[in-house]
Amino acid sequence: MWKVLLVEDEFFVRESVKELIRWEELGFTLSGEAGDGIEALEKMKADAPDLVLTDIVMPRMDGIQLLKEAKEAGMRSKFIMLTCMGEFEYIRQAMEYGASNYILKLSMSVNDLRDTLTKMNKELMSSREQLKGITAASSMQPDNRSLPQTAHPEVNKILGYIEQNYAQDITVKSLSQYVMMGENYVSALFKKKTGRNLIHYVHEVRIGHAKRLLKETELPVHEIGLRVGFANDNYFIKIFKRDTGVTPSQYRHAEAAQ
């Protein structure tokens, strides 16, 4: 069963949500409830839920700040936001910080909640499988590369994805879609947790694999560039020289001379 934390300052709304659904039938169990974001964050730190169903506008700490602090603390919990009509700027911020969905409180029905929870069940299952895949991949790194790790699970997912897919077209947009967060937030979060620019890190991984191929194979430089994700020869050479101080050919000759 996926654990759900229900966060709502209005007692009547909280009770209504609790009674609307037969949670266990959908694979969920209500593991706790809170009346504001501060109380909710304390409960999340003590026993992290799989899903947080939270109001946006609350006293002391609102749902947006709760979501932001939970993500920055590295919590894996998914978020569904409960909102009123006219709060769409809040909804935009919530989706930017990685909320999975939102429900309008005034028109909330059993079907709305059931449909949303059904989707969340699939999303949680998918996240679990992705995490298993990254864990397996990190235990079988080629050429003794050590996969960096941080205290933030979404950043670790990005690191794992880059290592597995460095030869593919990787952009900030594709990575933000992978972890279901806004582009600006993903870039800032990655920089904060790793100290590196996201795209520069992609280049770093690609150049690391290119150096291995230059040392261990006789493949032409342009072929190596393609194999590590650079579609343009000149761009590959430019980035390689920026990161190493020499061109790929110069690097190969220097390694061969040792």
DRENKEMAR-567734 format. One record per residue (C-alpha): residue number from 0; chain; z, x, y. Coordinates in nm, 3 decimals, always signed. Layout:
N
r seq->NUM&mol->A&w->Z&u->X&v->Y
...
END
This chain:
258
r seq->0&mol->A&w->+0.000&u->+0.000&v->+0.000
r seq->1&mol->A&w->-0.080&u->+0.119&v->+0.354
r seq->2&mol->A&w->+0.228&u->+0.113&v->+0.579
r seq->3&mol->A&w->+0.199&u->-0.081&v->+0.908
r seq->4&mol->A&w->+0.415&u->-0.045&v->+1.218
r seq->5&mol->A&w->+0.397&u->-0.352&v->+1.445
r seq->6&mol->A&w->+0.465&u->-0.277&v->+1.814
r seq->7&mol->A&w->+0.494&u->-0.574&v->+2.052
r seq->8&mol->A&w->+0.745&u->-0.649&v->+2.327
r seq->9&mol->A&w->+0.706&u->-1.029&v->+2.304
r seq->10&mol->A&w->+0.917&u->-1.155&v->+2.013
r seq->11&mol->A&w->+0.708&u->-1.472&v->+1.965
r seq->12&mol->A&w->+0.382&u->-1.275&v->+1.939
r seq->13&mol->A&w->+0.540&u->-1.026&v->+1.699
r seq->14&mol->A&w->+0.664&u->-1.302&v->+1.470
r seq->15&mol->A&w->+0.328&u->-1.481&v->+1.486
r seq->16&mol->A&w->+0.139&u->-1.168&v->+1.378
r seq->17&mol->A&w->+0.386&u->-1.109&v->+1.095
r seq->18&mol->A&w->+0.342&u->-1.464&v->+0.963
r seq->19&mol->A&w->-0.036&u->-1.493&v->+1.006
r seq->20&mol->A&w->-0.127&u->-1.271&v->+0.713
r seq->21&mol->A&w->-0.034&u->-1.214&v->+0.351
r seq->22&mol->A&w->-0.030&u->-0.842&v->+0.410
r seq->23&mol->A&w->+0.006&u->-0.729&v->+0.051
r seq->24&mol->A&w->-0.313&u->-0.912&v->-0.052
r seq->25&mol->A&w->-0.506&u->-0.687&v->+0.188
r seq->26&mol->A&w->-0.335&u->-0.366&v->+0.073
r seq->27&mol->A&w->-0.078&u->-0.340&v->+0.354
r seq->28&mol->A&w->+0.296&u->-0.367&v->+0.391
r seq->29&mol->A&w->+0.490&u->-0.412&v->+0.715
r seq->30&mol->A&w->+0.716&u->-0.108&v->+0.714
r seq->31&mol->A&w->+0.867&u->-0.153&v->+1.060
r seq->32&mol->A&w->+0.846&u->-0.304&v->+1.407
r seq->33&mol->A&w->+0.926&u->-0.197&v->+1.763
r seq->34&mol->A&w->+0.949&u->-0.357&v->+2.105
r seq->35&mol->A&w->+0.795&u->-0.074&v->+2.310
r seq->36&mol->A&w->+0.620&u->+0.260&v->+2.281
r seq->37&mol->A&w->+0.930&u->+0.480&v->+2.299
r seq->38&mol->A&w->+1.098&u->+0.297&v->+2.012
r seq->39&mol->A&w->+0.770&u->+0.303&v->+1.818
r seq->40&mol->A&w->+0.720&u->+0.677&v->+1.866
r seq->41&mol->A&w->+1.070&u->+0.749&v->+1.736
r seq->42&mol->A&w->+1.001&u->+0.540&v->+1.427
r seq->43&mol->A&w->+0.665&u->+0.711&v->+1.375
r seq->44&mol->A&w->+0.830&u->+1.054&v->+1.383
r seq->45&mol->A&w->+1.089&u->+0.941&v->+1.128
r seq->46&mol->A&w->+0.842&u->+0.770&v->+0.892
r seq->47&mol->A&w->+0.475&u->+0.795&v->+0.990
r seq->48&mol->A&w->+0.284&u->+0.470&v->+0.922
r seq->49&mol->A&w->-0.078&u->+0.460&v->+0.811
r seq->50&mol->A&w->-0.160&u->+0.196&v->+1.072
r seq->51&mol->A&w->-0.006&u->+0.105&v->+1.407
r seq->52&mol->A&w->-0.078&u->-0.245&v->+1.538
r seq->53&mol->A&w->+0.031&u->-0.226&v->+1.900
r seq->54&mol->A&w->+0.025&u->-0.422&v->+2.223
r seq->55&mol->A&w->-0.122&u->-0.235&v->+2.519
r seq->56&mol->A&w->+0.095&u->-0.353&v->+2.809
r seq->57&mol->A&w->+0.465&u->-0.296&v->+2.731
r seq->58&mol->A&w->+0.774&u->-0.174&v->+2.922
r seq->59&mol->A&w->+0.897&u->+0.188&v->+2.914
r seq->60&mol->A&w->+0.589&u->+0.321&v->+2.729
r seq->61&mol->A&w->+0.264&u->+0.127&v->+2.693
r seq->62&mol->A&w->+0.031&u->+0.127&v->+2.395
r seq->63&mol->A&w->-0.216&u->+0.372&v->+2.553
r seq->64&mol->A&w->+0.053&u->+0.634&v->+2.607
r seq->65&mol->A&w->+0.187&u->+0.575&v->+2.257
r seq->66&mol->A&w->-0.160&u->+0.633&v->+2.112
r seq->67&mol->A&w->-0.212&u->+0.945&v->+2.323
r seq->68&mol->A&w->+0.125&u->+1.100&v->+2.235
r seq->69&mol->A&w->+0.082&u->+1.022&v->+1.866
r seq->70&mol->A&w->-0.261&u->+1.188&v->+1.858
r seq->71&mol->A&w->-0.141&u->+1.492&v->+2.054
r seq->72&mol->A&w->+0.153&u->+1.527&v->+1.813
r seq->73&mol->A&w->-0.095&u->+1.547&v->+1.526
r seq->74&mol->A&w->-0.011&u->+1.213&v->+1.365
r seq->75&mol->A&w->-0.278&u->+1.069&v->+1.135
r seq->76&mol->A&w->-0.188&u->+0.703&v->+1.197
r seq->77&mol->A&w->-0.477&u->+0.471&v->+1.280
r seq->78&mol->A&w->-0.440&u->+0.234&v->+1.575
r seq->79&mol->A&w->-0.543&u->-0.126&v->+1.640
r seq->80&mol->A&w->-0.472&u->-0.244&v->+1.994
r seq->81&mol->A&w->-0.354&u->-0.596&v->+2.082
r seq->82&mol->A&w->-0.477&u->-0.692&v->+2.427
r seq->83&mol->A&w->-0.515&u->-0.981&v->+2.671
r seq->84&mol->A&w->-0.828&u->-1.089&v->+2.853
r seq->85&mol->A&w->-0.899&u->-0.871&v->+3.155
r seq->86&mol->A&w->-0.753&u->-0.550&v->+3.007
r seq->87&mol->A&w->-1.088&u->-0.393&v->+2.925
r seq->88&mol->A&w->-1.021&u->-0.072&v->+3.119
r seq->89&mol->A&w->-0.719&u->-0.024&v->+2.893
r seq->90&mol->A&w->-0.939&u->-0.095&v->+2.591
r seq->91&mol->A&w->-1.190&u->+0.168&v->+2.709
r seq->92&mol->A&w->-0.910&u->+0.426&v->+2.737
r seq->93&mol->A&w->-0.775&u->+0.331&v->+2.395
r seq->94&mol->A&w->-1.114&u->+0.380&v->+2.230
r seq->95&mol->A&w->-1.153&u->+0.712&v->+2.414
r seq->96&mol->A&w->-0.826&u->+0.834&v->+2.261
r seq->97&mol->A&w->-0.934&u->+0.728&v->+1.913
r seq->98&mol->A&w->-0.820&u->+0.369&v->+1.857
r seq->99&mol->A&w->-1.008&u->+0.213&v->+1.565
r seq->100&mol->A&w->-1.033&u->-0.142&v->+1.698
r seq->101&mol->A&w->-0.878&u->-0.405&v->+1.922
r seq->102&mol->A&w->-0.790&u->-0.774&v->+1.894
r seq->103&mol->A&w->-0.762&u->-1.027&v->+2.178
r seq->104&mol->A&w->-0.418&u->-1.184&v->+2.151
r seq->105&mol->A&w->-0.511&u->-1.517&v->+2.312
r seq->106&mol->A&w->-0.788&u->-1.588&v->+2.062
r seq->107&mol->A&w->-0.637&u->-1.414&v->+1.760
r seq->108&mol->A&w->-0.687&u->-1.604&v->+1.437
r seq->109&mol->A&w->-0.613&u->-1.548&v->+1.070
r seq->110&mol->A&w->-0.979&u->-1.464&v->+1.009
r seq->111&mol->A&w->-0.990&u->-1.213&v->+1.297
r seq->112&mol->A&w->-0.685&u->-1.033&v->+1.168
r seq->113&mol->A&w->-0.799&u->-1.043&v->+0.804
r seq->114&mol->A&w->-1.145&u->-0.906&v->+0.894
r seq->115&mol->A&w->-0.996&u->-0.628&v->+1.103
r seq->116&mol->A&w->-0.746&u->-0.527&v->+0.834
r seq->117&mol->A&w->-1.018&u->-0.533&v->+0.568
r seq->118&mol->A&w->-1.221&u->-0.288&v->+0.779
r seq->119&mol->A&w->-0.912&u->-0.075&v->+0.835
r seq->120&mol->A&w->-0.845&u->-0.060&v->+0.461
r seq->121&mol->A&w->-1.194&u->+0.086&v->+0.411
r seq->122&mol->A&w->-1.148&u->+0.326&v->+0.704
r seq->123&mol->A&w->-0.818&u->+0.452&v->+0.567
r seq->124&mol->A&w->-0.969&u->+0.502&v->+0.222
r seq->125&mol->A&w->-1.260&u->+0.692&v->+0.378
r seq->126&mol->A&w->-1.022&u->+0.915&v->+0.576
r seq->127&mol->A&w->-0.825&u->+0.992&v->+0.261
r seq->128&mol->A&w->-1.143&u->+1.095&v->+0.076
r seq->129&mol->A&w->-1.260&u->+1.311&v->+0.369
r seq->130&mol->A&w->-0.925&u->+1.487&v->+0.377
r seq->131&mol->A&w->-0.949&u->+1.556&v->+0.004
r seq->132&mol->A&w->-1.299&u->+1.697&v->+0.054
r seq->133&mol->A&w->-1.190&u->+1.928&v->+0.334
r seq->134&mol->A&w->-0.890&u->+2.049&v->+0.132
r seq->135&mol->A&w->-1.117&u->+2.128&v->-0.163
r seq->136&mol->A&w->-1.370&u->+2.301&v->+0.059
r seq->137&mol->A&w->-1.107&u->+2.516&v->+0.229
r seq->138&mol->A&w->-0.995&u->+2.643&v->-0.112
r seq->139&mol->A&w->-1.348&u->+2.766&v->-0.192
r seq->140&mol->A&w->-1.456&u->+2.942&v->+0.128
r seq->141&mol->A&w->-1.760&u->+3.171&v->+0.085
r seq->142&mol->A&w->-1.750&u->+3.546&v->+0.178
r seq->143&mol->A&w->-1.371&u->+3.534&v->+0.206
r seq->144&mol->A&w->-1.382&u->+3.343&v->+0.533
r seq->145&mol->A&w->-1.042&u->+3.198&v->+0.616
r seq->146&mol->A&w->-1.061&u->+2.844&v->+0.749
r seq->147&mol->A&w->-0.841&u->+2.819&v->+1.062
r seq->148&mol->A&w->-0.571&u->+2.553&v->+1.059
r seq->149&mol->A&w->-0.379&u->+2.383&v->+1.339
r seq->150&mol->A&w->-0.094&u->+2.135&v->+1.351
r seq->151&mol->A&w->-0.340&u->+1.859&v->+1.441
r seq->152&mol->A&w->-0.513&u->+1.677&v->+1.151
r seq->153&mol->A&w->-0.816&u->+1.561&v->+1.353
r seq->154&mol->A&w->-0.880&u->+1.916&v->+1.477
r seq->155&mol->A&w->-0.846&u->+2.041&v->+1.118
r seq->156&mol->A&w->-1.104&u->+1.783&v->+1.012
r seq->157&mol->A&w->-1.341&u->+1.921&v->+1.276
r seq->158&mol->A&w->-1.281&u->+2.279&v->+1.163
r seq->159&mol->A&w->-1.350&u->+2.181&v->+0.802
r seq->160&mol->A&w->-1.661&u->+1.985&v->+0.894
r seq->161&mol->A&w->-1.805&u->+2.277&v->+1.091
r seq->162&mol->A&w->-1.745&u->+2.519&v->+0.804
r seq->163&mol->A&w->-1.920&u->+2.288&v->+0.558
r seq->164&mol->A&w->-2.208&u->+2.184&v->+0.787
r seq->165&mol->A&w->-2.270&u->+2.482&v->+1.016
r seq->166&mol->A&w->-2.638&u->+2.491&v->+0.912
r seq->167&mol->A&w->-2.690&u->+2.132&v->+1.032
r seq->168&mol->A&w->-2.736&u->+2.000&v->+1.385
r seq->169&mol->A&w->-2.380&u->+1.986&v->+1.522
r seq->170&mol->A&w->-2.303&u->+1.847&v->+1.868
r seq->171&mol->A&w->-1.990&u->+1.734&v->+2.050
r seq->172&mol->A&w->-2.122&u->+1.379&v->+2.010
r seq->173&mol->A&w->-2.162&u->+1.406&v->+1.633
r seq->174&mol->A&w->-1.816&u->+1.561&v->+1.595
r seq->175&mol->A&w->-1.655&u->+1.294&v->+1.815
r seq->176&mol->A&w->-1.817&u->+1.024&v->+1.601
r seq->177&mol->A&w->-1.690&u->+1.200&v->+1.287
r seq->178&mol->A&w->-1.327&u->+1.179&v->+1.401
r seq->179&mol->A&w->-1.379&u->+0.851&v->+1.593
r seq->180&mol->A&w->-1.265&u->+0.979&v->+1.932
r seq->181&mol->A&w->-1.427&u->+1.008&v->+2.274
r seq->182&mol->A&w->-1.639&u->+1.317&v->+2.347
r seq->183&mol->A&w->-1.434&u->+1.437&v->+2.645
r seq->184&mol->A&w->-1.108&u->+1.388&v->+2.459
r seq->185&mol->A&w->-1.233&u->+1.575&v->+2.150
r seq->186&mol->A&w->-1.351&u->+1.872&v->+2.359
r seq->187&mol->A&w->-1.022&u->+1.893&v->+2.551
r seq->188&mol->A&w->-0.813&u->+1.847&v->+2.233
r seq->189&mol->A&w->-1.003&u->+2.119&v->+2.045
r seq->190&mol->A&w->-0.963&u->+2.361&v->+2.336
r seq->191&mol->A&w->-0.592&u->+2.284&v->+2.363
r seq->192&mol->A&w->-0.518&u->+2.328&v->+1.991
r seq->193&mol->A&w->-0.744&u->+2.629&v->+1.915
r seq->194&mol->A&w->-0.791&u->+2.800&v->+2.253
r seq->195&mol->A&w->-1.167&u->+2.791&v->+2.197
r seq->196&mol->A&w->-1.459&u->+2.600&v->+2.342
r seq->197&mol->A&w->-1.588&u->+2.364&v->+2.071
r seq->198&mol->A&w->-1.957&u->+2.463&v->+2.079
r seq->199&mol->A&w->-1.869&u->+2.832&v->+2.116
r seq->200&mol->A&w->-1.665&u->+2.797&v->+1.798
r seq->201&mol->A&w->-1.967&u->+2.647&v->+1.618
r seq->202&mol->A&w->-2.166&u->+2.951&v->+1.730
r seq->203&mol->A&w->-1.888&u->+3.182&v->+1.610
r seq->204&mol->A&w->-1.900&u->+3.031&v->+1.261
r seq->205&mol->A&w->-2.280&u->+3.052&v->+1.250
r seq->206&mol->A&w->-2.284&u->+3.415&v->+1.365
r seq->207&mol->A&w->-2.023&u->+3.501&v->+1.101
r seq->208&mol->A&w->-2.250&u->+3.368&v->+0.828
r seq->209&mol->A&w->-2.554&u->+3.535&v->+0.987
r seq->210&mol->A&w->-2.380&u->+3.875&v->+0.977
r seq->211&mol->A&w->-2.314&u->+3.830&v->+0.606
r seq->212&mol->A&w->-2.680&u->+3.747&v->+0.538
r seq->213&mol->A&w->-2.797&u->+4.042&v->+0.748
r seq->214&mol->A&w->-2.580&u->+4.277&v->+0.542
r seq->215&mol->A&w->-2.635&u->+4.129&v->+0.197
r seq->216&mol->A&w->-3.000&u->+4.013&v->+0.201
r seq->217&mol->A&w->-3.340&u->+4.127&v->+0.321
r seq->218&mol->A&w->-3.429&u->+3.789&v->+0.468
r seq->219&mol->A&w->-3.624&u->+3.805&v->+0.798
r seq->220&mol->A&w->-3.415&u->+3.753&v->+1.112
r seq->221&mol->A&w->-3.584&u->+3.423&v->+1.196
r seq->222&mol->A&w->-3.514&u->+3.290&v->+0.845
r seq->223&mol->A&w->-3.147&u->+3.384&v->+0.874
r seq->224&mol->A&w->-3.130&u->+3.208&v->+1.211
r seq->225&mol->A&w->-3.266&u->+2.890&v->+1.054
r seq->226&mol->A&w->-3.028&u->+2.913&v->+0.758
r seq->227&mol->A&w->-2.720&u->+2.927&v->+0.980
r seq->228&mol->A&w->-2.826&u->+2.644&v->+1.212
r seq->229&mol->A&w->-3.034&u->+2.797&v->+1.491
r seq->230&mol->A&w->-3.373&u->+2.625&v->+1.518
r seq->231&mol->A&w->-3.496&u->+2.867&v->+1.786
r seq->232&mol->A&w->-3.537&u->+3.244&v->+1.719
r seq->233&mol->A&w->-3.477&u->+3.351&v->+2.078
r seq->234&mol->A&w->-3.165&u->+3.139&v->+2.108
r seq->235&mol->A&w->-3.029&u->+3.283&v->+1.783
r seq->236&mol->A&w->-3.085&u->+3.639&v->+1.908
r seq->237&mol->A&w->-2.931&u->+3.555&v->+2.248
r seq->238&mol->A&w->-2.614&u->+3.407&v->+2.095
r seq->239&mol->A&w->-2.587&u->+3.684&v->+1.837
r seq->240&mol->A&w->-2.607&u->+3.954&v->+2.106
r seq->241&mol->A&w->-2.360&u->+3.766&v->+2.326
r seq->242&mol->A&w->-2.106&u->+3.757&v->+2.042
r seq->243&mol->A&w->-2.163&u->+4.104&v->+1.891
r seq->244&mol->A&w->-2.316&u->+4.317&v->+2.168
r seq->245&mol->A&w->-2.627&u->+4.393&v->+1.959
r seq->246&mol->A&w->-2.933&u->+4.209&v->+1.832
r seq->247&mol->A&w->-2.950&u->+4.093&v->+1.467
r seq->248&mol->A&w->-3.195&u->+4.374&v->+1.384
r seq->249&mol->A&w->-2.973&u->+4.636&v->+1.548
r seq->250&mol->A&w->-2.674&u->+4.500&v->+1.357
r seq->251&mol->A&w->-2.863&u->+4.520&v->+1.026
r seq->252&mol->A&w->-2.974&u->+4.878&v->+1.090
r seq->253&mol->A&w->-2.623&u->+4.986&v->+1.188
r seq->254&mol->A&w->-2.477&u->+4.830&v->+0.873
r seq->255&mol->A&w->-2.745&u->+4.992&v->+0.654
r seq->256&mol->A&w->-2.669&u->+5.333&v->+0.806
r seq->257&mol->A&w->-2.301&u->+5.318&v->+0.710
END
